[in-house]
Amino acid sequence: MSTFMAEFFGTLILVWLGDGVVASVSLNKSKGKDGGWIVVTLAWGLAVAIPAYIFGGISGAHINPAVTIANAVIGNFNWADVPGYVGAQMLGGLVGATLVWLTYLPHFKATEDKETKRGVFCTIPAIRDFKANFLTEFLATGLLVFGLLGLGQVKMAAGLNFLIVGLLIVVIGLALGGPTGYAINPARDLGPRIAHAILPISGKGDSDWSYSWIPVVGPILGGIAGALLFTLVF
């Protein structure tokens, strides 16, 4: 398997499971309805850890353009491979979101609220304030990349590192995810947002393109800042 295919399938699984738990707790008549924020953050952490275990040995399991670009900026990754990685990640996010739609097909029909349906696919800020929303995504992704690079220095028992990465995602979601829903990953937000726009989802509304740049630009710039800070500290 090529590294690009690993990034595609890794991001597909990430989004299928991650957006899947959002569908489970928010769509009507789901058995997971109203499961709560802890359920969402725990599932997202595992949604990162599982593909990392599967594909980490092939591509490094970036499964996040912010991580790929940040590593390239500090010289840990070849710039020539960045377009292929990011393209694979975005496509994986789109396909993963499509699988969520197919999995919960009758539940989208049973749910009337348009924002709830959109929220399955992409992030929606709790308080719509673009400056504050951008700052949240910037800071949270900066911590994510700083943490990933720091954990990469630690010698761990075989396979333990990916579990710890999953726990990093969980604690970021619990502590910092409240304001924006913590995209911290352009492929996790933009790919599914495109899916929301093009899929024939029953009773859907608009895809909120006016907000869409924040979970893309914020994580990318935040990831770069986190990587640069890591190089300064270490």
N, C-alpha and C positions, 0 to 999 in steps of 0.2 A: 504493500500500500504506500502511495506517495504521501509526503507531508501535507500536501494540499488537500488530499482526500481525507486525511486524518483530521484536519481542521474543519472540514465540511461536516463530517459525521459527528465530531466532537461537539460542535456548536449546535448541530441539529438536536442531539440528545439533550444538551444543556437547555435549550429553549423548549423542547417538547415537555421535559419534566418541570422546568421552572414556570413556564406559562401555564402548564397543565395544573399545577397546584393553585395558581390564581383562579383558573376556571373552576376548579373544584370547590373553592371556598366562597366564590362570588356568584356563580350562575344558579338560577332557580332549579330546584328539584335535584340538585347534586347531593349525594350522600355526604360530601364534605362541606356543605353549605355552612357558612359562618364559623369555619374552623379557626380563624383568627391569625394574627400577625406572627405568632411564634411558629405555627404550622407552616406559614409561607416562608419565613426565613430559614427554618430548618430544612425544608425541601429544596430551597434554592442552594443552600450549602452542599447538600448531597448531589444536586444536579450539576454542580461544578466538579465535585470529587469523583463521581462515577466515570465521566468521559476522560478525566485526567488519568485515572487508573488504566483505562482502556488504551488511550492514544498517547499518553505522556512519553512513552519510549520511542514513538515514531516522530512526532512533530514538536514535542515539548508541551503540547496541549495548552497553547496560548488561549484559544477559543474566545478571544477578545481583542479587537483591533487596538484598543488602548494599550494593552500589554505588549503586543507586537511592535507598535510604533515606539513606545517608550524604550524597549530593549534595543531597537535599532538606533535610537538617538544616543544612547550611551555606549554603543559599540558592541553590544552583546548579541546582535542579530544582523544578518546581511540585508542591507536595504533592497537589494535586487529581489529578495523573496517577499518583501512586504506587500506588494500589490496582489500576489497570488494568495498569500495568507488572508489578507483582509477580504478579498473577493470571495474566497471559500467560506469565511466566517459569516459574511453577510448572506450568502446564498443558503448556508446551513440554518441561519436564523429564520429566513423566510420559509423554508421547507418545514422546519420544526414547528413554527406557528401554524402552518397549514395542517399539520398532523394533530395539533391541539383542537383546531376547528372540527376536523373530522371525528375526533374522539368524543367531543362534547356536542355534536351536531344538534340533537334534539333539545339540548339545554339552552343553546343560543335562541332557539325558537320560543322556548318557555320563558325567556328573560326579556322584559320589555325595555328596561333602562339602557339607553344607547351608550352612556358613559361607562357603565359596568361592562358592556361587551367590549368596548375599546380598551378598557383597563386590563382585560385578559391578555391583549397583545402588546401593549406598550405602556410606559409609565405616565401617570397623571399626578401633578403636584397637589399636595393637600391644600396649600395656599398658593395661588397663582401669582408669583412675584418673580419675574424672569431673572433679576439680579441675584436674589436670594437662592432661587432654584439652581442657577448656574454655579454659584459658590458651593452649594451642597454637593453637587455632582463632582465638581473640581476637587474639593477636599476629600471626599470619600474615595474617589479613584486614586488620588495621590497616596492615601494611606494604603489602599489595596496594593499598588505597585511597590511602594516602599516595603510593605510587609512581605510580598512575594519574593523580592530580592533578598530581604533579610533572612527569610526562612530558607532560601536557597543556600545560604552559607552554613546552615546547621547540619551536622551529621546525624542522621536519624536511621532507625531500623528500616529495613527494606519496605517500601510502600507506605510508611507512616506519613511521609511528607505530604502526600495528596490528601490524606484525611485532615491534616492540620490546615491545609489550604481551604478545605471545605468549611472548617470551623472559623477561619478568618472571614469567609463570606457570611457566615451566620452572624458573627458578632458585629460586622459592619451593618448588616441589615437591621439587627435589633437596636443598635445604638445610633446609627446615622441614617437609616432608611425612611424614617417617618415623614420628613418633609417632601420627598420627591418619589419615593418608591424605589430608590437606589438602583438606577439603571447600571451605572458604573461599567457599562459595556455597550458601545455603539451597535454591535451586531445583535445584542439582546433586545434593543429597542427599535432601531431603524428597520432591520429585516422583518420583524413581526408587524411593524407599522405599515410597511408596504403590503404585507399579506392582508392586513385589515382593509387596506384601500382597494385591493383587487379581487378579494374573495367575495362570493355572493352570500354574505352573512345576512341572515334573516333580520330585518329591521335595524340594521346598523346605522350609525350617524356618520359624521365626518371623522377624518383621521387626525385632526388637530395638528396640521402641518406647521402652524405658527409656533408651536412649542417644540417641534421635532428636532431643532438644531441643538437644543440644550443638552439632551442625553447623548449627543454625538460629540459636539465640540468640548463640552465640559469634561467628560471622561478622557478625551484625547489629551487636552492640555493638562489636566490634573495628573494623568499618568506620566507625562513627560516631566512635570514638576517633581513628582514623587521619585522618579528614577534619578533625576539630577541631584535631588537632596540626598539620596542614598549614596551617590558617588562622593558627595562632599563630606558626609558623615563618616563613611568607611574608606 
